[in-house]
Amino acid sequence: SLSLAGKTYVVMGVANKRSIAWGIARSLHNAGARLIFTYAGERIESSVRELANSLEAEGTLVLPCDVTSDEAISTCFAEIKEAVGTIHGLAHCIAFAKTEELKGEFVNTSRDGFLLAQNISSYSLTAVAKQASGLMAEGGSIVTLTYIGGERAIPNYNVMGVAKASLDASVRYLAADLGKHGIRVNSISAGPIRTLSAKAIGEFNLILSEIEERAPLRRTTTPEEVGDTAIFLFSDLSRGITGENIHVDSGFHIL
Ligand code: 0WD
């Protein structure tokens, strides 16, 4: 199977064991990669440390990085540079919107809520790519997580759908900029998965049951499936792919 031994990856956005980021981390770990985890705030630090320790891997780092702060991002990557020098990839698994704007009609979105969702869920990729790319001396691969709600109007996804559309466009522009440095930028559009963030989305259970009934594979997506596609995008097997979005959603997007 695929080996990423001797390579180092930054995984941003583990909140708990259900996080898609944790699925990606486990796939990376199984492939022999060294991992650096970043977390948003003190509230989840202990949970991330506990999960990182459970891997029993040498050299794992856990660092704070609130992506709403440019200073926090530069401090974080300066510490990563100091510790490991070179990184080979980064998984951006971060999103946030106000719960009250993830139900009802999009037309009611506030200016505040719109900008907050764009800031954390979309702009953060560009801010982080700028810093991370400086550490990718041997080339690299950046992977972010998106959702079909950025391509089509999905009930309740609302302001987050618009943030995902902007994230998807950012992937293409970043790929265009960073390709000359041997750095690839891609996204995975995951099918709905029951996580902490997903709890905020109105009628999420309905969305899950629709996938089970209608998606070509007749089952919901697992974090392991997303993790295994991520390590493909991190590995040399995907060396010709950049600026791309891969749907890991049991085929739901073709309907
Ligand atoms: O169905 C789903 N769960 C899908 C999720 C389908 C398709 C895509 N995605 C995306 C999400 O939109 C997100 O981009 O996957 C990514 C990861 O989401 P997740 O695994 O569903 O959710 P979760 O485990 O809650 O992790 C998201 C994390 C935050 O968790 P909390 O609970 O603390 O909000 O994003 C991080 C944080 O760890 N995050 C931040 N990180 C740094 N700085 C910040 C911040 N300011 N805000 C949130």
Residues whose N, C-alpha, C, O or C-beta is under 5 A from the ligand:
A	BS01	0WD	G13 V14 A15 N16 R18 S19 I20 A21 Y39 A40 C65 D66 V67 T68 C93 I94 A95 F96 I120 L145 T146 Y147 A190 G191 P192 I193 T195 L196 S197 A198
